[in-house]
Amino acid sequence: MSWEIALLIYGVIVILCLLAGIEIGVAMALVGIVGVSFVSGSQLWPTFGDIIWNTTNTFTLVSIPLFVLMGEIILRSGLSRRFYAGISHLLAPFPGGLAHSNILGCAVFSALAGSSMATAMTVGTVAVPEMRKRGYNDALTLGTLTGGGCLGILIPPSIPIIVYASIVQESVVDLFIAGIVPGLLLAFLFMVYVAMVSLLRPEMAPRAPERPSMAVIIGGLGDTIPVALLILAIVGGMYFGVVTPTEAAAFGCLLATLVALLYRDLTLASFRAALRNSVLTSCVVLFITISAQILSFAITTSGIGRGIADVLAHAGVGPLLFFCLLFLLYLVIGMFLDGLSIMLLTVPILYPSMIAAGFDGIWIGIVLVVFIELGALTPPMGLNLFAVKSIVPETSLGKIGMASLPFALIIAGFGFLLYAFPEIVLFLPNMMRAH
């Protein structure tokens, strides 16, 4: 069977499964099993057991449940509330003060929690009533929550980056370090937009009636320090080679628990809920990852990845056109699938083609994360839109989508900025390797 026919069959099966309401993880596993059976009958079926064992036995993936647990502890203790209050005091003097707090708060906590949806709901529950009380326009409030939540899968630690590294065998540490500058730069661009809107349209974000006192600012700074030190300890430990990503995740869990106990904000009930949610989230991620590895094996045995790479190599498609096609592909897929599923479904097929086009493996990972960030804001599947909708049920999904549109456009433009200046991604990893 040729790779073209195999690709057609795989695509038809996936579409039929999704239209039938079958979960994406089950669909990927089913396509993989059918694909391998078409190529070699039942001869390679024992390999499925090896795939499951090797996937679940990967040391790198152990970091996922640990990072999820760390984030759950932070979100369910008082640390998240303290951090948000602290940055709101620090940013109050700037145009659009509380809107900036949404962006930074969502960015930090979605990175630590591994879920932009959970973060948008957590921060939004505190932010929406306060911002409405102060006269902020809902368009700005809701947009900063959905847009800020996207940043978390780019700023380390990031579950999609860990999964990408396990698929293509790139260094998790290099990818984490590569995400720092793009993540901070994208957050800065969001904040520039908020400041411009606040200055040009003061009715969108009224200025605080009075500047906070020095005592309030110092108190706010103190509330941000524990979370800031936690992030620095995790990223710094990996950057200097003191800990592996998995060890950093375990260390982060320990630090988050100790700090939460120190503030006396972590109850037994909240800790139990954190453990329960961590298990549920980790099981979902692991099941989808195993299914994706089965599909990846089918794609390899059928020669689809190699065939697409050869076609593109002989078609004379330039890097810019290839990048534009890639952007359009992820834009469309992002309307119907969640980010992790997109990563697991497309990377095994497209990665050989992207490498053949001359792109760096680390750079590819960060750019794909930016693309799936965009998917979190595009209806009908935009998960961040539904997360915010759950906070403000009286607001239509269309209005939330329009509030998110400026941030979606910034993300789209940022993807092309990374194409024009790849050193934004590669600067820190190259510097780390030099030392």
N, C-alpha and C positions, 0 to 999 in steps of 0.2 A: 504494500500500500504506500503510495507517494505521500510526502509530507503535506502537499496541498489538500489532498482528500482528507487526511487525518485532521488538519486544521479546520476544515469545513465541518466534519463530523463533530469534533470537540465543541466548536462554536454553537452548532445547532443544539447539541445536548444541553449545554450551559444555559442557553436562552430558554429552551423548553422547561428546564428545571426552575429557573427564576420566575417564569410566567406561571408555573404551577404552584408557586409559593413555597418551594423547597428552599431551605436555608442554604446560604452560599457555601458553608463548610461541607455540608452533605453533597451539594452539587459538584464541588471540586473533586471530592473523593470518588464520586460515582463516575465522573468523566475520566479520571485517572485509571480506575479499574477497567472500565470499558475500553479505553485506549490501549492499555497494555494487553488486554485480551484480544483485541483486533490484530495486534502486531505478532503476538507469540502464543496465542491461546492461553492455556492455564500453566504453561511452563514457568513463567516468571511470577506466579502468584506467591510463592514462598518469600519473594523479595519484599512483599508488603509488610511482613512481620519485621524484617530487618529495618525497613524505613521507619516504622513506628518506634522501634527500640532506639535506633540511632538518633531520632529527633528528640525523644523524651530524655535521652541520656546526654544531651548536649549541655555542657557546663555553662555556656553563654546564656542559654534560655532560662537557666535557674534564676537569673537576675530579674526576670519579669515579675514573678509573684512577689519577690522581695521589694522591688520598686513600687509595685501596686500597694502592698501593705504599708510601706512608708508613707505614701500619699494618703491612704485612707486614715492613718493615724493622725496626720496633720490636719486633714479636712474635718475629722470628727472630734478632734480636741479643740481647744480654744486658739491654737496657733494660727489657723487661717484667719479667724476673726481679728485677732490682735494684729497680724501683719497687714490686713486690709485697712484697719483703722490707723495704723502707723503711717502707711504710705499716703493715706488720704490727708493726714495732717501735714506731711512733708510737701505734698504737691498742691496744697490749697492755694498758695500765692500765684500759681501759674494759670493762664487762661484755660478754662475747662478742667479745673483741678480734679474733681471726682471722676470725670471721664478718663483722665490719665490713670487714676487709681484702678479703674476697671481693667484697663489694658495690662498694666503691670501685675495686678493681682491675679487675673486670669492666666497670664503667661507663666508666672511662677508656679501657681498651683496646678495647672494642667500638666506642666512638665513633671512635677513631683508625683502627681496622682496618676499620670498616664491616661487620663480621660478628660478631654476638653468639655464633654457634656456634663460630667459631674461637677467640674469646676465652674462652668457657666451658671449652673443651677445654684451652687453654693454661694458664689460671689453675688450672683444676681438677687438672691433672697435678701441679702443685706443691702445691696446697692440700689435696687429699684425704688423701694419706699423712701430711702434717704434722698435720692436724686429728684424724685417727684416732689418731695417736701420742699426742696430748695429751688424748684422751678426749672429744672433741666428738661429739655425737650426729649420725648421718648425716642425719637429717631436717633439721637446721639447716644442716649443711654443704652438702648438695645443693640445698636451697631457695635459699640465698644465691647459689649459682653460677648457677642458672637465672634467678632474679629479677634479680640484678645484671646479667646479660648483656642483659636487655631495655632497660636504661637507655641503652645505647650509641646506639640509633637516635633518641633524643630529645636527647641532649647533642651539641652540634656538635663537629666536622663530622659530618653524617649523610647517608648515601646516599639513604634514602627521602625526606628533606626536599628534597634536590636534584632528585630525580625529580618530586616533587609540584610544585615551583616551575616546572619545565619544562613540566608539563602545563597548569597554570592561569595561567602567566605572572605569578606573584608574585615578589617580590624574594627571592633566596636569602639575602642578608645579613639582611634583616628576619626571615626564618624561622629562621635560625641563632640570631640574638640572642633571638628569642622562645622558643627551646627551652632557654635557659640556666636561667632561674628554675624552670620546671616540672621540668627534669631534676634539678637540685640538690634541689628540694623533695621529689620522689619518692624520691631516694636517702636523704634525711633521714628520711622516713617508714619506709622499709625498716630503717634503722638504729635507729629508735625501737622498732620491733617486735622486732628482734634483742635490744636491751637489755632490753626488758620480759620476753621469754622467758628470757633469761639470769638475770635477777633472780628471777623467779617459779619457774623450774625450773633450779636450778643444775647439775643433772646433764646438762642439754643442752649447756652451755658452761662447763666448769670454768675458774675463774680461774687466771691464770698464778701459779706458785708463788712467783715473786719479780719485783719490778718491774725493768725494764731500767735499766741504769746510764745516766748522762747521756751517756757516750761512745757508747753504743749508740744512744740517741735521736738524738744529733747525726749519727751515721753514717747512720741511717735517713732523717733529714731531707735529708741530702746526696744520698741515692739517689733521692729523689722530685723533687728540684729540676729535673733536665734535662727530664723529661716535663712537669712543671708549666709550665716556661718555654716549652716547645714549644707547648703548648695556648694559653697566654696570647699568644704571638707570633701564632698563627694567628687566634684570635678577636679579639684586640685590633687586629690589622692591618685586619681587615674592619670592625670597629666604628668605627674612626676614619677609614675611607675610604682607607687607605694602599694596600691591595691589594684586588683583586676575589677572589671565591671561588676561581677557577681559579688566579690568581697565588698566593693563600695556600696552595693545595694543592701547587704546585710549590715554593714556599718551604719548606713543611713537609717535603717529600721531601729537600730539600737539608740542612736542619737535622738531620733524623733520621739521614741518612747520615753527616754530619760527627760527630755525637755518638757514634754507634755505632762509627765508626772511632777516635774519641778514646779510647773505653773498650777498644778492640781486641777487641770482641766480634763484629764482623761479618766472617765468612769469605766467601771467594769462592763456596763451595757454598751457603751460606745466602742470599747476595745473588742468586744464580742462581735459587734456589727462590722467593725473594720476587718476582722478575720474572715467573717462570712463573705463579705463583698470581695475580698481579695481572692478567696478560693473560687468564687463564681466567675470573676473576671479572668483569672488565670486559666481556668478550665476552658472557657470559650476561646481564648487566644491560642492555647495549646491544641485544641481540637482543630481549629482552622489551620494552624501551622502544619499539623500532621497531614491534613487533607491536601494542603498545597504542595507538600513534599511528594505525595502520591501522584498528584497531577504533574509536578515537575519531572518525575521519573518517566511518566508516559510521554511527555513532550520530548524528553531526551531520547527515548528509545525510538520514537517516530521520526526524529530528525527535524522537528518543526523549527526550533530555535536556530539551528545551523542553516536550514533552508531559507528562512527570512533574512538572516545575516548575509547569505550569498546573493540573494536577490537585490538587496539594498546596495551591496558592494558593487554589483555589476550594472545597477541602474543609474549610477552616476549622481545620486541624490547628495547634494551638499550638506554640510553640517547644519547650517541655518534652516534649510527647508526641512531637514529631518527633525530638528528641534521643534519647529512650528507644528509639524504633523503630530509629534509626540504630545505637545501641549493640547492640541485639539482632541486627541484621543483621550487623554486624562480628563479633560473638561467634560466630555460627553459621558464617560464611564462614571465620573464622580457624581453625576446627577442621579445615579441609580444604585451605587454600592458604597459601603463605608470604606474609610481609608485603608484599614488593615487588609480587608478583603481585596481591594484594588492592588495593593502592594504584592500580596501573595499570588494573585491571579496573573498579573502582567509581567512581573520581573523575570520569572523563568523563561518566558517567551521572548521578551524584548531585550534582556540584558546582553546577550551575545551581539545583537544588532547595534546596540549603543556602544559597546566596546569596539566593534568593527568600524563605527563612525568616528572613532578617535577620542571619545569622551573618557575621562578619568573615572574609575569606579567609585571613589569617595565623593567626587562631585556629583555623579549620577544619583547617589543615595540622597544627598541633600536636596537636589532639584526635584526628585520624585516626591519627597516629603512636602515640599512647597506646593507641588501640583495637587496632592491629596488634601492639603490644607484648604485649597480652593474648593474642593468637593464638599467640604463640611459646610460651605455657605451657599451651595447651589441647589435649589429645589429641583425635583420633589424629594430628594433623599437627604438634603442638608441637615445633618444630625444636630449641629449647633442651633439651627433655627428652631427645631422641635424642643431642644433643651430650654431655650429662652421662652418658648411658647408655654411650656409647663409652668413657668413663673408668672407670666402675665396672660392667663387664659382668655381675658377679655379682648386682647389685641389679636388681630388677624395675622395669619402666617404671611400673607402678602405684604403687610406693613413691616413685619420683622425682616422679610427678605429685602425690601427696599432700603431699610436702615442698614442692612449688611452690604448693600451693593458697593458703596465707596471702598470698603475694606477688601471686598473681592477683587475690585479693579486694581487696588494697590498690590495685592498678592500676585495677580497676573502680571503686572508690570515688573514686579520684583523678580519673577522667574526669568524674564528676558534680561534683566540687569545682571543676574548671575551668569547668564550665557555670555554677555558682553564682557564681564569682568570675573572670570572664574577664580581669580585670586582671593576674592571675598570669601570663598569657601576653603580654598587650599592653603591660604597663608599660614594659619595656625598649625595644621598638621605638618606642613613642610618645615616650619620652624621647630616643631617638636622632634621631628626626625633628625634635624641637623644637630640637635643637642643629645 
